[in-house]
Amino acid sequence: HFMRCNRIIILLIFLPILIHAQNVFNGIAEYPFIDTSKNKLIFPNSQTTTLDDFFSKMDSLIFTGEGNINIIHMGGSHVQADVFSNKIRENLMQFYPSIVGSRGLIFPYKIAKTNNPKNYYVSYGGEWSYSRNVNKYIEYSLGASGISVATQDTSAYLSIKLQPTDANIRYSSTIITLLGHSENNSMEPLIVIDDTTAYTGTYDSVHFCYRFELDNPTDEVMIQFLTNDSIIKPFVLRGIIWEPDQAGISYHSIGVNGASTISYLKCELLENDIELLKPDLIIFAIGINDAAGTNFSKEEFINNYSTLIDKIKAVAPNVSFIFVTNNDSYKRYKKRYYVNKNGLIAREAFYELANKYNGAVWDLFDIMGGLSSMKQWESVGLAQHDKIHFTAIGYNLIGDLFYNALISEYLKYISENSKIL
């Protein structure tokens, strides 16, 4: 009876969320080319309900206040900017009052001379170099983030301050993990708080990372280095994890501009880092760059994705998958734009992958209006003039839509698993 009452209570608590969802739909009524009736998760393999394990963990978190949920959102430039993914993150952080959110994995893109998400600020000094998984020549080891920065400058430093775009959210933690190391530990990282207190970390030689336990929660750190050897080897940083120090949801956004499936297959420490992140759900949004070329092969695309997924499942066997189809896009040739029909082929591939791996599909291609719809999105300020990327308004809109599709499926799960609903 207690659990049943709790389920009624949770539905009452969800009422403002459903009203918010309706407000989102009301807001897009002016965009008739967006088909909100298709805004749902689709399960091509009808023999399985692949998100049950994930939703069960959400139940545990909500009803008992116990457990940690890890979500990874993986893609290219759509994810690196962290507008689309951040909208989902912040919605999830607020959909239930007692949930405490962890910012999860971040990367100092600014050091790598590329765009940094606006929800954390990066400053640095000293000499740094970098490698990306989109490069032909990769000098430094890469992990799940697909990008790394390196320094052997003893005066180098890196400062990060988290600054959520929603004023109602504050990320802070007493546990921070640096994904990185130098050969023979010749450079050892320190975390300095308020320019006064320095912490040394515990080195994990299996996962090539340092774990720091701080006295007080913080959303701002400075990383400096000590040298332990006359021959200094570069310290290679693959990312920083703000770990949850209490029950909640961590939403890790992983994106590299221009990245394709083959790009992530270049990351030798991919499995290593995925094992550390312990994902319960992975949202795959890799594909827009695979389908950009003239020789796009559905079979090769599926094979690359399958290799990537098999690597992940080797260290996270119970993870659930949601595949986000490519958005409609255009190619530019001789100063003219032509609709990219590879989007239709990629869409078929995502359905086949979801069927193969018992995953769900969120069909962005279909929701946004199908082939050539990107021009309509551009005409009303939801997409950029390159007809590939969205504007901030557009990314926030699709973030809301995805969140609503996910929560709607969770509400269905609650209903189907409660005798009284």
C-alpha positions as CSV (number, residue, x, y, z in Angstrom):
1,H,0.0,0.0,0.0
2,F,2.9,2.3,0.8
3,M,4.4,1.8,-2.6
4,R,1.0,2.3,-4.4
5,C,0.4,5.5,-2.5
6,N,3.8,6.7,-3.4
7,R,3.0,6.0,-7.1
8,I,-0.1,8.2,-6.8
9,I,2.0,10.9,-5.1
10,I,4.6,10.8,-7.8
11,L,2.0,11.2,-10.5
12,L,0.6,14.2,-8.7
13,I,4.2,15.6,-8.5
14,F,4.5,14.9,-12.2
15,L,1.5,17.1,-13.0
16,P,3.6,20.3,-13.2
17,I,6.0,18.5,-15.5
18,L,3.2,17.4,-17.8
19,I,1.9,21.0,-17.7
20,H,5.4,22.1,-18.6
21,A,5.4,19.6,-21.5
22,Q,2.1,20.9,-22.7
23,N,3.5,24.4,-22.6
24,V,6.4,23.4,-24.7
25,F,4.0,21.9,-27.3
26,N,1.9,25.0,-27.1
27,G,5.1,27.0,-27.8
28,I,5.8,25.1,-31.0
29,A,2.2,25.3,-32.3
30,E,3.6,28.1,-34.5
31,Y,5.8,25.6,-36.2
32,P,3.3,23.3,-38.0
33,F,6.2,21.4,-39.8
34,I,7.2,19.9,-36.4
35,D,5.1,16.7,-35.8
36,T,4.8,16.4,-32.0
37,S,2.6,13.3,-32.4
38,K,5.8,11.5,-33.3
39,N,7.6,12.7,-30.3
40,K,8.0,9.4,-28.6
41,L,10.5,6.6,-28.1
42,I,10.1,3.8,-30.6
43,F,11.2,0.2,-29.9
44,P,11.9,-1.7,-33.2
45,N,12.4,-4.9,-31.3
46,S,9.0,-5.4,-29.8
47,Q,10.0,-8.5,-28.0
48,T,11.9,-6.5,-25.3
49,T,11.4,-3.5,-23.2
50,T,14.9,-2.2,-23.1
51,L,14.6,0.7,-20.7
52,D,13.1,-1.2,-17.8
53,D,16.4,-1.6,-16.0
54,F,17.0,2.2,-16.4
55,F,13.5,3.1,-15.3
56,S,13.8,0.7,-12.3
57,K,16.8,2.6,-11.1
58,M,14.8,5.9,-11.5
59,D,12.1,4.3,-9.3
60,S,14.7,3.4,-6.7
61,L,16.1,6.9,-6.7
62,I,12.7,8.6,-6.5
63,F,10.9,6.3,-4.1
64,T,13.8,5.4,-1.7
65,G,16.2,8.3,-2.3
66,E,19.0,5.8,-3.1
67,G,21.3,5.1,-6.0
68,N,23.1,6.9,-8.7
69,I,22.1,7.1,-12.3
70,N,24.6,7.8,-15.0
71,I,23.6,8.9,-18.5
72,I,26.0,9.4,-21.4
73,H,25.0,11.6,-24.4
74,M,27.5,10.9,-27.2
75,G,27.9,12.7,-30.5
76,G,29.7,15.4,-32.5
77,S,29.3,19.1,-32.7
78,H,25.6,18.9,-31.7
79,V,26.8,17.6,-28.3
80,Q,30.1,19.4,-27.9
81,A,28.3,22.8,-27.6
82,D,26.2,21.1,-24.8
83,V,23.0,23.1,-25.5
84,F,20.8,20.2,-26.6
85,S,22.3,17.8,-24.0
86,N,22.4,20.5,-21.3
87,K,18.6,21.2,-21.7
88,I,17.9,17.5,-21.1
89,R,20.3,17.5,-18.1
90,E,18.7,20.5,-16.4
91,N,15.2,19.2,-17.1
92,L,16.2,15.9,-15.4
93,M,17.8,17.7,-12.5
94,Q,14.4,19.3,-11.7
95,F,11.8,16.8,-12.6
96,Y,11.6,15.5,-9.0
97,P,12.3,17.7,-5.9
98,S,14.8,15.5,-4.0
99,I,17.0,14.6,-6.9
100,V,20.5,16.0,-6.6
101,G,22.4,16.4,-9.8
102,S,26.1,15.9,-10.6
103,R,27.5,17.7,-13.6
104,G,29.4,14.6,-14.6
105,L,32.2,14.5,-17.2
106,I,33.5,17.8,-18.5
107,F,36.5,18.7,-20.8
108,P,38.4,21.9,-21.1
109,Y,37.8,22.4,-24.8
110,K,39.2,26.0,-24.6
111,I,42.7,24.6,-24.2
112,A,42.2,22.6,-27.4
113,K,41.3,25.8,-29.3
114,T,37.7,24.9,-29.8
115,N,34.3,26.0,-28.5
116,N,33.6,25.4,-24.8
117,P,30.1,24.8,-23.4
118,K,28.7,27.9,-21.7
119,N,27.8,26.1,-18.5
120,Y,31.4,26.0,-17.1
121,Y,34.2,28.5,-17.4
122,V,37.8,27.5,-18.2
123,S,41.0,29.5,-17.8
124,Y,44.5,28.2,-18.1
125,G,48.2,29.1,-18.3
126,G,51.4,27.5,-19.5
127,E,52.2,25.5,-22.5
128,W,49.6,22.9,-23.6
129,S,49.0,20.8,-26.7
130,Y,46.1,18.6,-27.7
131,S,44.8,15.6,-29.7
132,R,41.3,15.0,-31.1
133,N,39.8,11.8,-32.4
134,V,39.0,13.6,-35.8
135,N,42.7,14.1,-36.5
136,K,44.7,11.7,-38.7
137,Y,47.7,11.9,-36.4
138,I,46.9,11.4,-32.7
139,E,49.8,12.2,-30.4
140,Y,48.2,11.6,-27.1
141,S,46.0,8.8,-25.7
142,L,42.3,9.4,-26.1
143,G,39.4,8.1,-23.9
144,A,35.7,8.4,-23.9
145,S,35.7,12.1,-24.4
146,G,37.5,11.7,-27.8
147,I,39.8,14.6,-27.0
148,S,42.8,15.2,-24.7
149,V,45.1,18.0,-23.7
150,A,48.7,17.6,-22.5
151,T,51.4,19.6,-20.8
152,Q,54.9,19.0,-19.4
153,D,55.2,22.7,-18.4
154,T,55.7,22.7,-14.6
155,S,54.0,26.1,-14.4
156,A,50.9,25.0,-16.3
157,Y,47.6,25.3,-14.6
158,L,43.9,24.8,-15.4
159,S,40.9,26.4,-13.6
160,I,37.3,25.4,-14.0
161,K,34.2,26.9,-12.5
162,L,30.8,25.3,-13.1
163,Q,28.0,27.7,-13.9
164,P,24.7,26.1,-14.7
165,T,22.5,28.1,-17.1
166,D,19.6,27.5,-14.8
167,A,19.8,29.6,-11.6
168,N,17.9,26.9,-9.7
169,I,20.7,24.4,-10.2
170,R,24.0,24.3,-8.4
171,Y,26.6,21.6,-9.1
172,S,29.1,20.9,-6.3
173,S,30.9,17.8,-5.0
174,T,33.6,16.6,-2.6
175,I,34.7,14.0,-5.0
176,I,36.5,14.8,-8.3
177,T,38.3,12.5,-10.6
178,L,40.9,13.6,-13.2
179,L,41.1,11.2,-16.1
180,G,44.8,11.5,-16.9
181,H,48.3,10.5,-16.1
182,S,51.9,10.9,-17.1
183,E,54.4,8.2,-17.6
184,N,56.0,7.0,-14.4
185,N,53.9,9.7,-12.6
186,S,56.5,12.2,-13.4
187,M,53.9,15.0,-13.2
188,E,51.4,14.7,-10.4
189,P,48.2,16.8,-10.3
190,L,47.1,18.9,-7.4
191,I,43.7,20.4,-6.8
192,V,43.9,23.8,-5.2
193,I,40.9,25.4,-3.6
194,D,40.6,29.1,-2.9
195,D,44.4,29.5,-3.6
196,T,45.0,28.2,-0.1
197,T,44.3,24.5,0.3
198,A,46.0,21.9,-1.9
199,Y,44.9,18.3,-2.2
200,T,46.8,15.3,-3.6
201,G,44.9,12.6,-5.3
202,T,44.9,8.8,-5.1
203,Y,46.3,7.3,-8.4
204,D,44.4,4.5,-10.0
205,S,47.0,2.7,-12.1
206,V,44.3,0.5,-13.7
207,H,42.2,3.3,-15.1
208,F,44.9,5.9,-15.4
209,C,43.2,8.5,-13.3
210,Y,43.5,10.4,-10.0
211,R,40.6,10.6,-7.4
212,F,40.4,13.5,-5.1
213,E,38.4,13.7,-1.9
214,L,37.8,17.3,-0.7
215,D,36.8,18.5,2.8
216,N,33.9,20.6,1.4
217,P,31.7,20.5,-1.7
218,T,33.0,22.8,-4.4
219,D,32.0,23.8,-8.0
220,E,35.4,25.5,-8.7
221,V,38.9,24.0,-8.8
222,M,42.4,24.9,-9.9
223,I,44.6,22.1,-11.1
224,Q,48.4,22.5,-10.8
225,F,51.3,20.0,-11.0
226,L,54.2,18.7,-9.0
227,T,57.1,17.0,-10.8
228,N,58.6,13.8,-9.4
229,D,61.3,13.0,-11.9
230,S,64.2,14.7,-13.6
231,I,62.8,13.5,-16.9
232,I,59.3,15.0,-17.2
233,K,56.8,13.2,-19.3
234,P,53.6,15.0,-20.4
235,F,50.5,14.8,-18.2
236,V,47.7,13.8,-20.6
237,L,44.2,14.9,-19.4
238,R,41.2,13.1,-20.9
239,G,38.5,14.8,-18.8
240,I,37.3,15.7,-15.3
241,I,34.4,14.1,-13.5
242,W,32.5,15.9,-10.8
243,E,31.4,12.7,-9.0
244,P,28.1,12.4,-7.2
245,D,28.7,12.4,-3.4
246,Q,25.0,11.6,-2.8
247,A,22.1,10.0,-4.6
248,G,21.2,11.6,-7.9
249,I,21.6,11.7,-11.7
250,S,24.9,12.4,-13.5
251,Y,24.5,13.5,-17.2
252,H,27.8,13.2,-19.1
253,S,27.8,14.9,-22.5
254,I,30.6,13.7,-24.8
255,G,31.1,15.4,-28.2
256,V,33.8,16.4,-30.6
257,N,33.2,18.7,-33.5
258,G,33.3,16.7,-36.7
259,A,33.4,13.3,-35.0
260,S,31.9,10.2,-36.6
261,T,31.6,6.6,-35.5
262,I,35.1,5.8,-36.8
263,S,36.5,8.7,-34.7
264,Y,35.4,7.1,-31.4
265,L,36.9,3.8,-32.5
266,K,40.3,5.6,-32.4
267,C,40.0,6.1,-28.7
268,E,42.3,3.5,-27.1
269,L,41.0,4.2,-23.6
270,L,37.4,4.3,-24.5
271,E,36.4,1.1,-22.6
272,N,38.6,2.2,-19.7
273,D,36.7,5.5,-19.2
274,I,33.3,4.0,-19.9
275,E,33.9,1.5,-17.1
276,L,34.6,4.4,-14.8
277,L,31.5,6.3,-15.8
278,K,29.3,3.2,-15.2
279,P,26.5,4.2,-17.7
280,D,22.9,3.1,-17.1
281,L,21.8,4.7,-20.4
282,I,23.7,5.9,-23.4
283,I,22.1,8.3,-25.8
284,F,23.8,7.8,-29.2
285,A,23.7,10.9,-31.4
286,I,26.7,10.1,-33.6
287,G,26.0,10.0,-37.4
288,I,25.6,13.5,-38.9
289,N,29.3,13.5,-39.9
290,D,29.2,9.9,-41.1
291,A,26.4,10.8,-43.5
292,A,28.0,14.0,-44.7
293,G,30.1,12.3,-47.4
294,T,29.1,11.3,-50.9
295,N,30.1,7.7,-50.4
296,F,28.0,7.0,-47.3
297,S,27.5,3.3,-46.7
298,K,24.7,2.1,-44.4
299,E,26.5,-1.3,-43.9
300,E,29.8,0.4,-42.9
301,F,27.9,2.8,-40.6
302,I,26.1,-0.1,-38.9
303,N,29.4,-2.1,-38.6
304,N,31.2,0.8,-37.1
305,Y,28.4,1.4,-34.6
306,S,28.3,-2.3,-33.8
307,T,32.0,-2.3,-33.0
308,L,31.6,0.7,-30.8
309,I,28.6,-0.7,-29.0
310,D,30.3,-4.1,-28.5
311,K,33.3,-2.3,-26.9
312,I,31.0,-0.5,-24.5
313,K,28.9,-3.5,-23.6
314,A,32.2,-5.4,-22.7
315,V,32.5,-3.1,-19.7
316,A,28.9,-2.0,-19.2
317,P,26.8,-5.1,-20.1
318,N,23.5,-3.9,-18.7
319,V,23.5,-0.4,-20.3
320,S,20.4,0.7,-22.2
321,F,20.6,2.6,-25.5
322,I,18.6,5.3,-27.1
323,F,19.5,6.1,-30.7
324,V,18.8,9.7,-31.9
325,T,18.5,9.8,-35.7
326,N,20.3,12.4,-37.7
327,N,18.5,15.6,-38.2
328,D,17.6,16.6,-41.7
329,S,20.6,18.5,-43.3
330,Y,21.9,20.0,-46.5
331,K,25.2,19.7,-48.4
332,R,26.9,22.7,-49.9
333,Y,28.3,22.4,-53.4
334,K,29.5,25.4,-55.5
335,K,27.8,27.9,-53.2
336,R,24.4,26.1,-53.4
337,Y,22.7,23.9,-50.9
338,Y,21.3,20.5,-51.7
339,V,19.2,18.3,-49.4
340,N,21.3,15.4,-48.0
341,K,19.3,12.3,-48.8
342,N,21.8,10.3,-46.7
343,G,19.7,11.3,-43.7
344,L,17.0,8.8,-44.9
345,I,19.6,6.0,-45.2
346,A,21.1,6.8,-41.7
347,R,17.6,6.8,-40.3
348,E,17.1,3.2,-41.5
349,A,20.4,2.2,-40.0
350,F,19.4,3.6,-36.5
351,Y,16.3,1.5,-36.6
352,E,18.3,-1.6,-37.5
353,L,20.8,-0.9,-34.7
354,A,18.0,-0.4,-32.2
355,N,16.5,-3.7,-33.3
356,K,19.9,-5.5,-33.0
357,Y,20.7,-4.1,-29.6
358,N,17.2,-3.9,-28.1
359,G,17.4,-0.2,-28.0
360,A,15.0,2.7,-28.5
361,V,14.9,5.2,-31.3
362,W,14.1,8.9,-30.9
363,D,13.3,9.8,-34.5
364,L,14.4,13.5,-34.7
365,F,14.4,13.3,-38.5
366,D,10.7,12.4,-38.6
367,I,9.7,14.7,-35.7
368,M,11.3,17.8,-37.3
369,G,9.4,17.2,-40.6
370,G,11.4,14.8,-42.6
371,L,13.4,15.4,-45.8
372,S,14.1,19.1,-46.6
373,S,12.5,20.3,-43.3
374,M,15.8,21.9,-42.1
375,K,15.1,24.9,-44.5
376,Q,11.8,25.5,-42.6
377,W,13.7,25.3,-39.3
378,E,16.2,27.9,-40.6
379,S,13.4,30.2,-41.9
380,V,12.0,30.6,-38.4
381,G,15.3,31.0,-36.6
382,L,15.6,27.4,-35.2
383,A,18.5,26.4,-37.5
384,Q,21.7,28.0,-38.6
385,H,22.4,29.0,-42.2
386,D,24.7,26.0,-42.8
387,K,21.5,23.9,-42.6
388,I,23.3,21.4,-40.4
389,H,23.3,22.9,-37.0
390,F,20.5,24.4,-34.9
391,T,20.5,27.8,-33.2
392,A,20.4,27.9,-29.4
393,I,16.6,28.2,-29.5
394,G,16.4,25.2,-31.8
395,Y,18.8,23.1,-29.6
396,N,16.8,24.0,-26.5
397,L,13.6,23.0,-28.3
398,I,14.8,19.6,-29.3
399,G,16.2,19.1,-25.8
400,D,12.7,19.8,-24.4
401,L,11.2,17.4,-26.9
402,F,13.6,14.6,-26.1
403,Y,13.1,15.1,-22.4
404,N,9.3,14.9,-22.8
405,A,9.6,11.7,-24.9
406,L,11.8,10.1,-22.2
407,I,9.6,11.1,-19.3
408,S,6.4,10.1,-21.1
409,E,7.9,6.6,-21.5
410,Y,8.8,6.6,-17.8
411,L,5.2,7.5,-16.9
412,K,4.0,4.7,-19.1
413,Y,6.4,2.3,-17.2
414,I,5.0,3.5,-13.9
415,S,1.5,3.0,-15.1
416,E,2.2,-0.5,-16.4
417,N,3.9,-1.6,-13.2
418,S,1.2,-0.3,-10.8
419,K,-1.9,-2.4,-10.3
420,I,-4.0,0.7,-9.4
421,L,-3.2,2.9,-12.4
